[in-house]
Amino acid sequence: MKNKLLLLSPAFLLLFSCGGTNTSENSNPEDSTNQTVEKQNGPTLVEFEAEDSLLVSANLYEIDPSKPIIILCHQAGYNKYEYAGIAERFNELGFNCLSIDQRSGGPIADQRNETWLRAIQQNKPTDYLDAEKDIVAAINYAYNKYKQPVILLGSSYSSTLCVYQAIENEKVSAVIAFSPGNYFAPERGDLIEPMITFEKPFFFTAAHEEIPYVRELVFGRQRTANQMIFVPEGEGMHGARALWPTQEGGDEYWMALEEFLENLGDGGSVVQ
């Protein structure tokens, strides 16, 4: 499955400097409680357990506990710092953000993926589908903290996992998916049939060459005004890298996404 995803999705890796320090460098997961919080420069480091007791690390960008919360899930080989600079912009738009380390990931520049490292240490599997446990744990953490359903945002493989959770999990109110597809159908189940009756708001997008995989998810159904597929005018980008600060071509993604977020609470007339 990994090879299939990599063939469908161009691999990108950017080495960039991120603000803050990795305060859990010398942490011992065996000494951690079920939920810990530690302040960093910028976001707050929080940790919580997945259903298999693996400790999940995340950066919490909180502006106001009464505001909506977006959970930010990274792509393959990455970690929570994929959203450095992105989360702050969501803050400016009025959203709290929780950017998580998933067990299927890796380092970005000098920033470690603590969840992935713990999973390796504890001999837990780290394939794409295994990371869904971490996303569920983040949903539960945010839902319990903010007492409201969450918005999920996924990048590459995690975008498809976010779509599954949006369909199945009542704690999810909307989903934003960068480069989703029906990639996990043989193992996780087909997405096309449940998407026919899916009523929650969604924002799907991808690089231009990946749009056919996105359209496949909603083929033959009508969509309401708060269910949007954004097709970039140019080549576009794979995954949430489209939102990175100074990303060439990223402005059109941000404009469409901001419009979607502004209209989240609206009902919808049917669009084709």
N, C-alpha and C positions, 0 to 999 in steps of 0.2 A: 504493500500500500504506500509506503514511503516513496519508493521509486516512481510509482505512478504519479503521486502528487508533485514530485520534483520535476517530472517531465512536463506536466501541465503548467507548472508555476515556475517562472524563472527565479533562480536563486540570487538574492541580493544580500550583500553584507556591507554595512557602513561602519567604519571605525570613527567614533566621534566622542568628544569629551562631554561628560555629564556632570551636572552639579551635584553636590552632596557627597557624603562618604559612606562607605559600606560598613555600617556599625556592627553587622553580624559576622564579620570576618572570622572571629575566634569563638563564635557561639557554639555551644554544645547542645544539639537538639534533644539529647536525652535529659537535659536539665531544664527544659522549657515546660512551662505550663500549657494548658490547652489554648490559651490566648494571651499573647504578650504584646506590649506596645513600647516602642522606643523612639525618641525624638531624634530626627536627623536635621541637617541643614536643608531647609525646604520642606519636603513631605515628611510625614511621620511613618516610621517603619512599624508595621503591625504583622502579627503572625497568628495563625489559627490552624486547627487540625482538619485534614481531610478524613473521609470515612474510614480509611485504612490506617489512621493515626499518623500519617506523614504530616509534618509541620510545613505549612505553606507560608512563604514570606510575601509581603506586598507593601507598596508605597501608598499611603493614604493622603490625598490632596483634598483637605476639607476646608470649605469656606463658610458653611452654615448648615448645621444638622437638619434644618427644615427643608433644605433644597434637595432636588433629585440627586440620585447617585448613579454614575456610570462605572461599570466594571470593565477594565481594559485588559484584554487577553492578547498575548504576543504570538508571533509566528515561530516557525521551526528555527532552532539554534539561537534564539534570542531570550530576553528576559524582560522584567518590568521596566527597564530603562529604554525600551523601544518607544515609550510614551513620554520621555523627558521632553518638555517643550509643548507637547500636545495636551497633556493633562492641565497645564497652567492656562492654556487657551480655553479649554472647557470650563475651568474655574471662572474665567472672565465672562463666559456666557451664562453663568449661574448654576453650574453643576459641580457637585462633589465628584471626586474620582478615586477609584481603587485600582491600581495597576499591579498585577500579580506576577509572581514567578511560577511558571508551570513546570512540572517534572519533565516534560518533553521540551527542552530548550538548551541554553548554553550561555556563554559569556558574551558581552558586548564591550569591546575594548578592555578596560580594567574593571568592569562591573560584573560581579559574579551572579549566577543564578543559584540562589541558596536552596530552593526547593529541589532542583535537579541534582545538586550535589548531595543533598540528604537522601534522595531516592537511590542514588548510586551507592552511597555508604550503607544503606539498609537493604540493598539487593532487591529493590522494587523495580518493576518494569517501567520504562520511560518512553514507550511508543506514543504516537499521537493520541490514540483513544484513551490511554491511561491518564492523560492530562484532564480528561473531563471531570475526574474526581476533584481536582483542584479548583476547577471553575464552579462546581457545585458548592464546594466549601466556601468560596468567595461569595457566592449568592447568599448562602445562609448567614455568613458573617455580616454582610451589608444589610440584608433584610432585617436581621435582629437589631442591628445598631440604629438604623434609620427608620424602622417601623413602616416601611413602604416597599412596594415592588421595585426592582432594579432595572436599569437599562444595560444590556450587554453589548459590548463592542469587541469583535474578534478580527484577527489578522491572519490570513492564509488558513492553515489547518484549523486554528482555533475558531475562525469565523464559522466554519461548518459545525463545530461542536456547539457554538453559541446558538445556531439555528435550531439544533436538536433541543437544547434547553428551553429556548423560547417557545417551542411547540409544546413541550411536556411539563414545564415547570410554572406553576401559577405565581411564583415569586418574581417572575420576569415579566415586565410590562411592554418592552419593545426590544428590538435587536437591530444592531448596525453591523453589517458583515462586509469586510473588505476581502474580496477574492474567495467567496464561498463556492461550493459545488457539491454534487451528489457523490463525493469521492468515497465515502465510508459505507455506501449502501450494502455491500456484501456482508460486512461485519456488524454494523450498527443499525441497519435498516434503511429502506428507501425513504427519501425525503419528499419525493414528488407528490405522492398521494396525500400525506398530511398537510402539505402546503396548499392544497386545493381549498381547504376550509379554514386556513389560518387567518385569523381576524386581527391579530395584534399589529401595531405599526412596525414596519421594517424599512431599512435603508440598505440596499444591496448595491455594491459597485465592485470594480476590478480594473485591471489593465484592459485596454481595448481588445486585445487578442483573447482575453479570458471571458468576455461578456457572454459568449454562447453557453458556457457552463453555468453562468448566473441565470440566464433566461430559461434554461432547462428546469430550474427549480419552480418557476411560476408559469410554465407553458400551459396555454389553454384555459387560464383562469382570468377572472376579472379582478382588478385591484382597486382599492379605495384610495383616496387622495393622500392618506398617510402611509401608503405602501408604495415605496419608490425604488426604481432601478435607475441609477445614475450611470450614463455612458459618457466617458470623457471624450472631448473633441479630439485630443491628440492621442498618442500611444498610451498614455496613462502609466500607472505604476501598480505593481503587485503588492497586495497587503496594505497595511496602515502606513507604510512609508510614504504614501501619498500625502499624508498630513504632516510630515516632518517639517519643522521650521526651515525656511529658505529652500524647500524642495521645489525645483523647477516644475511647473505644471500643477502644483498643489492647490493653487488658488481656486480653481474651478471645483475641486472636490470640497473645499471648505465652504464655498458659497452654497453649494447644493445641500451639504450636511447641515449648515446653520439654518437654512430654510426648513429642512425636515424637523430639526429640533424645536424651532419656533412654533411649528404646527402640530407638535406631538399630541396636544390635548384636544385637537379639533376632531370632529367627525369627518366623514369623507364622502364626497360624491364618487361615483365609479369612474375610473380612468382605464384606458386600454393599454 
